[in-house]
Amino acid sequence: MKFFGTYYHSLDAKGRLVVPARFRETLKDLKTLYILQGFEGAISVYPEEAYYRELSFLETQNFKNAEARAYVRIIYASIEELEVDAAGRITIPVRIQKKYDIGPKVIVIGVGDHLEIWDEDRYLSYEASARDNLEDLAAKLQVKD
């Protein structure tokens, strides 16, 4: 599964988010998605296959190393299951909305094997900064482990 694109959406009063149509098609047979701790204030949402890949990576970490231990703990503690309802919506629990400080206006982006949900203002600020430094960022890319 590959996710890409940028979609402007809103959370309703119950914290429900309609998964963008393009992503719903990719996820059509899945009823559960998983939140893992994101970076830069994003909520990272994984379909089952990518979620289990992430867990497999975590299980390879040396728990005797304090940094690895801290990372693994934070990631496992952040995991939430989200049910996809018949209307193609997921409900973002209030505590997750508060933790990530997301308002009713959100941006959903595809990031390869997962989705990210951002507060609209935060993402637009992040994107502007990243675009200004895109050449420098590209020069620092590395093959992932």
N, C-alpha and C positions, 0 to 999 in steps of 0.2 A: 504494500500500500504506500502510495506517495501522495502527500498533501502539499498543495501550494496555493498561493493567492492570498489576498487581503479582503476581508469582508467586514463591513460596518453593521453592527447589530445592537440590540438593546436587551437588557434583562427586564422581564416583567416584574410586577409587584411581588410575585412569589419566588423570584430568583431564577426563573426559567429562561433558558436561552435556546432559540431555534438554531439547530446545527445548520450551517450553510448548505444549501441544496447540493452543491458539488461534493461536499464531504459526506452528506447523507447517502449519496449514491455509492461512494466508496465503502461506507460503513454499513450498507443495507442489511446485512445478515447479523450484525452485532447488536446486542441489547445492553452491553455493559462497556463503559469506558473507565479509565483510571486516571486520577489526578496524581501527579508526582510533583515534588517541590520544583518550581521553575526558577529561572534566573532573571535578574533585572526587573523583578516585579511581575513576571508573567506567570499565569497558571498553565502548566504543561499537562495536556490531556492525551493519553495514549490509548490506542486500540489494543486489544488483548495480545496480539502477536508481538508488537513492539514493547508492550509492558513487560512481557515475560523475558524478552531480550535484555531489557534494563535490569530486571531482577537477577538474571544470570550473570551479568557484569558485576553487580553488587556482591554476589556470592563468591566471586573470585578475589575479592579484596582481602588483604592481610589485616585481620582484626587486631593484631598485636601493634599495628601502626596507629598512633593516636589520631592522625589526620584522616586516615581511611575510616577508622572507627567512628569519628564524628560525622563524616559525610554519610556513611551507611546508616547511622542512627537517624539523622535528619531526614534522609530520603524515605526510609521505611516508616517513620512517624508521620510523614506527610501524606501517605497514600490514602486515597478515598476512592470508593467505587461510585460511579454515576450510572444510573439507569437511563437508557434512551427510551422515551415513551413513544406511543403510537404516532404522535404528531411530529416525531423527530426532534424532541426537545430534551435537554438535560437540565437538571435543577442544581444550581450552584448553592450549596448550603450557606446560610448567613455568616457563619464563622469563617468560611473560606473567603467570602466577599470582603469581610472586615480584614482578615489576615493580609490579603493582597490589595486592599484598598481600591476595589473596583466599584465604579459607579454604575448607574443604569446604562450608560453608553459605553459599549465595548467594541474592540476590534478583535476578530478571530483571524489568525494567520495559519497557513500551512507551513510546516517546517520539516518536510521530508516524511519521516515516519510517525510524526505526531502533530497535534494542533497546539497553538498557544492562544490563550484568552488574555487580553490586555485591557486595562482601563484605557479609554480612547485618548485622553490627553497625554497619559504617560507614554503610550506607544508612539504617538505623533512626535513627541519630544525626542524619544529614543531614536526613532527612525531618522529624524533630521540630523541628529548628532552622528549616527552611524554612516549616513550617506556622505556627510562632510569628510569622513575619514575612510571612505571605502577602499581607496588604493592602499593605505597603510594597513588596513585590516586584511586585505587580500594578501599582502606580502607576509603576513604572520600566520597564514593558514598552515596547519599541520595535519598529517594523516592521523585519524583517531586510532586509539589502541584497540 
